[in-house]
Amino acid sequence: MFDLIYPSGVVVPMFPRPTVDNPGEPVPDTSEILPIIEPDGIVIGRASRAYCHAGTGLLHPVVHLHLEDHMGRIYLQKRSASKDLYPGYWDTAVGGHLTYGETVLEALYREAAEELGLRAFNPVWLGSYIYENGGDREYVCMFAAVGNFNIHPDNLEVQEGEWWTVERIEENLGKSVITPNFEEEFGRIRKTLASLL
């Protein structure tokens, strides 16, 4: 499984780096500070979420959790209307950024609890990849869990949630119903999800 390697005893730089013309901004709320990484997981800096998503190309890690029931249905969340990217689209059951200092599993359990009230699950590592979209570069760490889950979506993060059949997902691909990120990722993991049953 992939995890981050934080430097020991070293303060990593904050992006954007200060210059004579731009001495830097005040450090924002630490809950929105993300680790900046190399593809091998070495943390080389930190930056605000807003700066990472401003087309800077800074690679930052995220976690995705795919939930599957024993009938092979996949739980999708409908993104809140307040989301800055793809509001109202259907997406991965759980997805979110790592906060600076977190491990991948810490972020996975935190995000699952925040978005779905889900605390009891056994994650299976599915792999990772780099997702690029308009200058935004995310290192996606994918997990799955199979079972009968007690899910309570948070209305601020998640508008609603539903169990989708694979056929329903396939019928809605390319129709601006499901996020492009989920569509790409589903192609990567579909057979693996089926093998977990």
N, C-alpha and C positions, 0 to 999 in steps of 0.2 A: 504494500500500500504506500502511496505517496504521502509525504508530510513535509512541513517546512523546516528549514534549518536556520534558526535565529543565531546571529553572532553573539558569542559570549563576551560580556564585559565591554561591548562596543556600542555606542549610540549610532544608529544608522541615520543617514541624512534624510531630511524632510524635503519632498518635492512640492513645488518647484524650488530649485536651489536659489538662494539669494544672489543677486548681482548688485552692482553699484546703482543701476537704474531702478531695480526692484529689490529693495532690502528684505522683502519677505512679508508675508501676512501673519497676523497672530495665529498661533496654533489653534485649530478648531477643536470642538468637542471630541474627546478621544474615542467615543463610540463610533465615530465616522472615519477614523483613521485606518487605512488599509495597508497591509504589507505589500511592498513591491518586490517581485521575485525574478530570479532567473528561471529558465525552464527546468532546471534540476532541483528547484525548491529552495535555493539559497536566497535568503532575504537580503536585499541590497539597499532598501530604503523604505519610506512610508510616505503616504500622501492622503489627502482627503478624498472621500468618495467622489465628490464633485469634480475634483481635478482629474482623477482617474477616468471619469466618464466624459471629459471635455475633449476627447480626440487626441490625447497625449501619447497613446500607444504604450503606456506603462502596463506591464503584465502584472495582474493581481489575481489572487486565487478566490474561487467560489466553490460552494458545495451544492450538489443536487441529490435529492433523495427521491427515488421512484418507488411508489407503494403499489403492491400487487396483492389482490386477494386470491383465495384458493380456486376461484373460477377463472383466473387469468385476466380479470379486469384490472385496469390501471387507473389509479386515482389521479385526477387532474384538478388543479385549482384555477379558478377564474380570477385573474389579476384585478386588484382594486382599481376603481376609476381614478384614484389619486396617484397611481404609479406614473413615474416619468417616462418609462418605456413600455409600450404595448399595453396600455390600460384596457381592461375588458377582454383581453385574449386569454385563452386557456393555456396552461403551462404545467411544468413539472410540479409534482405534489409539494415539494419543498425546495427552495433555492435561495441562496444568500451569500453574501460576502463574508470572508474571514475578517475579523477585527485584528488589528496589530497585536501580537502577543499570543494569539490563539493557535491551537493545533487544528488540524483538519477535523478530527472527531469532535473536539469541543465545539467548533462552529456548527457541525452537523446537528448535534443534539440541541444546541441553543436555538438554531433556526427552526427545527422541528417543533420545539416547545412553543416558540413565539408564534409561528404561523398556524399550526394545527393543534396546539395543546398536546402534542404527541411526545411522550417520554419513554414509553416501553416498546422498544423495537430492537431487532438485531440486524445491524446493517451489514450488507455484503458488498465488498469493494468490486466495482465494475470496470474501473480504469479512469483514465484522464485524457484530456486533449486541450488544445488551445483554440478558443473561439474568438474570431475577430469580426467586428461589425462597426464600420465607420470610424476607425481609430481607437475603438474600445477593444482591449485585449484581455481576455479572461482565461485563466488556467482552471478548467472545470474538473472537479473531482466528483466522479459519479458513484452513487451507492444505490442499492435496492434493498427492500425489506418485503417479505411475504407474510401475510397473516390476516387476522381479523382485528382491525385497529379501532380504537375509541378515538374518533377524530372530532375536534371542536375548532373549526376555522376561526381565526381572529378577523373580525370584520374590518379592521383597519388595513391589514395586509392582504387579505383574501376576501373577495366578494362572495364566493361560494365554492363548493367543491362537489364533484360527482365521480362515480366509478364509470369509466368508459371501456367498452369492448375494443379489442384491437381493430375490428372491422370499422367501428365508428371513427376511431382515430384515423385510419387509412382513408375513409370517405371525406374527411375534413382537411386533409393535407393540401396545402397550396391554395386554400380558400380564405386566407386572412382571418381564420378562426383560432388557430393555434399559433403560438409564437414561433418565429423562424428557428430560434435556438432549440426548442423542443423538437421541431420537425427534423432538424439535422441529427440531434442526439438520438431520437427514436430509431432512425435508420441504423445507428451504430449498435444499439443495445436490444433491439426487438428479439432477436434469436436468443440472446442471453437471458432476457426476462422470461421467455417461454421455457427455457431449460431449468429455471428455478422452481417450477411447480412440481 
